[in-house]
Amino acid sequence: MREVKLAAFRRLPTEIIVSSLRPGEPGSLKSRPDGTIFDGHHRLAILLERGENIDALPREIIRKDT
């Protein structure tokens, strides 16, 4: 399944992948304050392959319920 998703994302332009990760989008990049990623793993992998700086991408921070 992972390879199928990666292959599909590889066909997309970088700009489309980056915009799909923006906060407010249905599949936005979500992480914990410690950097743990919840959503966006496959798209981040493709961006890394393309040499993009994924650390600079905006993300939704999800805090644990206390």
C-alpha positions in Angstrom: 0.0 0.0 0.0 2.8 2.4 0.9 4.5 2.0 -2.5 1.1 2.6 -4.3 0.6 5.9 -2.4 4.2 7.0 -3.0 3.9 6.3 -6.7 0.7 8.3 -6.9 2.3 11.3 -5.1 5.4 11.1 -7.3 3.2 12.0 -10.3 2.1 15.3 -8.7 3.9 18.6 -9.1 5.8 19.8 -6.0 3.5 22.8 -5.7 0.4 20.7 -5.5 1.9 18.5 -2.8 3.0 21.5 -0.7 -0.4 23.2 -1.0 -2.1 20.0 0.1 -0.1 20.1 3.3 -1.2 23.7 4.3 -3.1 24.2 7.5 -6.8 24.2 6.9 -6.7 21.7 4.0 -8.4 18.3 4.6 -5.0 16.4 4.6 -2.9 19.2 6.2 0.4 18.5 7.9 -0.3 17.7 11.5 2.3 17.1 14.3 2.8 17.2 18.0 4.9 19.9 19.6 7.8 17.4 19.8 7.7 17.0 16.0 5.8 13.6 15.8 4.0 13.6 12.4 0.3 12.4 12.2 -0.7 13.2 8.7 1.4 13.8 5.6 4.1 11.1 5.9 4.0 10.0 2.2 3.9 13.5 0.8 6.8 14.5 3.1 8.8 11.6 1.8 8.3 12.7 -1.8 9.2 16.3 -0.9 12.4 15.0 0.7 13.2 13.0 -2.4 12.9 16.2 -4.3 15.3 18.1 -2.0 12.6 20.3 -0.4 13.0 21.8 3.1 10.1 20.1 4.9 11.1 21.7 8.2 10.0 25.0 6.9 6.4 23.8 6.0 3.6 25.2 8.2 1.7 22.6 10.2 -1.1 22.2 12.6 0.1 21.5 16.1 -2.0 18.9 17.9 -1.5 18.9 21.6 -2.2 15.9 23.8 -5.3 16.2 26.0 -4.2 16.8 29.6 
